[in-house]
Amino acid sequence: MICECHKVIFSDSTTHKYLCQNKVNDSLMTMKEYYNICKHIDPPVEISTKEFKRLEKLWNERGYEFYIDEKTKEIIFV
């Protein structure tokens, strides 16, 4: 899978298919591939426990493997 974020023109919805996050959302790319390939990764954000539970359920349903770094609290996909 190749990250083609450089082809995205936000005013043109026909190019949104190239966006890495959209590929992840559409199950065309895993989170591990996203972190390994994508050159533009947004800064970390804090999420609520409720949002983490929602994401955790989604990731588990899709078979994504991850752990939480105890020191930084960062979610690491393996």
C-alpha positions in Angstrom: 0.0 0.0 0.0 1.4 3.4 -1.0 0.5 6.6 0.9 -0.5 9.2 -1.7 -1.5 12.1 0.6 0.2 14.4 -1.8 -2.6 13.8 -4.3 -5.3 15.1 -2.0 -7.0 18.4 -2.8 -9.4 19.1 0.0 -11.7 21.2 -2.2 -12.0 18.2 -4.6 -13.8 15.3 -2.9 -12.8 12.9 -5.7 -9.2 13.0 -4.4 -10.1 12.1 -0.8 -9.6 8.5 -1.6 -5.8 9.1 -1.6 -5.8 10.4 2.0 -4.1 7.9 4.4 -6.7 8.3 7.1 -9.5 7.6 4.7 -7.7 4.4 3.6 -7.6 3.3 7.2 -11.2 4.2 7.7 -12.2 2.2 4.7 -10.0 -0.8 5.8 -7.7 -0.4 2.8 -4.7 0.3 5.1 -4.0 -0.9 8.7 -3.0 1.5 11.4 0.4 -0.2 11.5 0.9 0.5 7.8 -0.3 4.1 8.3 2.3 4.7 11.0 5.1 3.0 8.9 4.2 4.7 5.6 2.5 8.0 6.1 5.0 10.9 6.2 2.5 13.4 7.5 1.3 12.3 10.9 -0.6 14.8 13.0 0.5 15.7 16.5 -0.7 13.5 19.3 -4.1 14.3 20.9 -5.6 13.3 24.2 -8.9 11.4 24.1 -11.4 10.6 26.7 -11.8 7.2 28.2 -15.2 6.9 26.4 -13.6 7.7 23.0 -10.8 5.2 23.7 -13.3 2.5 24.5 -15.1 3.2 21.2 -11.8 3.1 19.2 -10.7 0.0 21.0 -13.9 -1.8 20.1 -13.5 -0.8 16.4 -9.8 -1.8 16.3 -10.5 -5.1 17.9 -13.3 -5.8 15.4 -10.9 -5.0 12.6 -8.1 -7.2 14.1 -5.7 -4.4 14.8 -3.1 -5.2 17.4 -1.9 -2.4 19.7 -0.6 -1.7 23.2 -0.3 1.4 25.3 3.1 2.7 26.2 2.9 3.0 30.0 5.3 6.0 30.2 4.0 8.1 27.3 0.4 6.8 27.2 0.8 6.6 23.4 -1.1 3.9 21.5 1.4 1.8 19.5 0.2 -0.4 16.7 2.1 -3.6 16.0 
